[in-house]
Structure formats: C-alpha cells, structure tokens
Amino acid sequence: METVLFAAELIEENGTYKLVVQDVVRDTVQTTPVPKSAVDRLPTFLSVLSSKLNVPSPRSGR
C-alpha cells in the first residue's frame, strides 16, 4: 500500500513560476517562487537525482 507524504505542483502564471508543496501528513502547504532558469533545468535535475539514487528513470508519455 502506498501512502502519499508530499504532493508538489509547479505553477506558471503570467510568466512567473511558483512551487507549491503540500505536506499531506501535517496538512501544511509551502509556496516559493522559482526562477525560469531552475524550471528549465528541472528535467536534468530529476534525471541526475534518479541516477544518484539508482532509481529507474520514469518513462514519458504515460
């Protein structure tokens, strides 16, 4: 059985980005602005993180 601990959304509004992270266990939400340069690097960051953790890369186009 899987239990969701955190849920995250990256939201774009009028050319600005924000990351919204919900701590499902504690029922809290944190929001922080994210520069476009970080948004552009997100796929690379996730790939590097997966390889460091020896986790298979997620497949595109579910």
N, C-alpha and C positions, 0 to 999 in steps of 0.2 A: 504494500500500500504506500503510495506517495503522499507526502504532506508538503504543501506549499508553505515556505517560510518567508520568502520575499517575492514581491512582484515589481517589475520595473517597466517603465514606459519612457521612450524618448519622444518628446513632442516638439513639433515645429509650428510656430505661429508668427506670421508676418516676418519671416526670415530670421527669427531668433529661436534658439533651441533651449529646452529645459529637460532635465532628467528628474522623473518622479519615481521614488522608491517607496513602496509600502512594506512595512514590517507587519506581516499578517499575524504573527504570534502576539505582538504587543499592541497591535491596532494603531500604529502611528504611520505618518507619511512625512517624507523629507523631499524637498524640491530644491534643485540647484541649477543655475544657468550653466550651459555647456557651449563653449566656442565651436564654431563650424569646423575649425581645423581638427578638433577632437572627434566630432561626428564623422568626418571624412576618414579618420584613422580607426574607427571602431571595428570594422571587419578584420583589419590586420591585428589589432589588439586581441580580439577574441580568438583568432587563429593561433597567435603566439601563446596565449594563456592555455588553450586546449593542448597544444603540443608540450608545454611545460608540465602539465598535469597528466600527460599521457592519456588524454580523453579523445576518442574518435571525433573528427570534425563533423559538425551537423551537416546534413545534406540539404541542398537548396531545393526549392520548388515542391514543398510538401503537398 
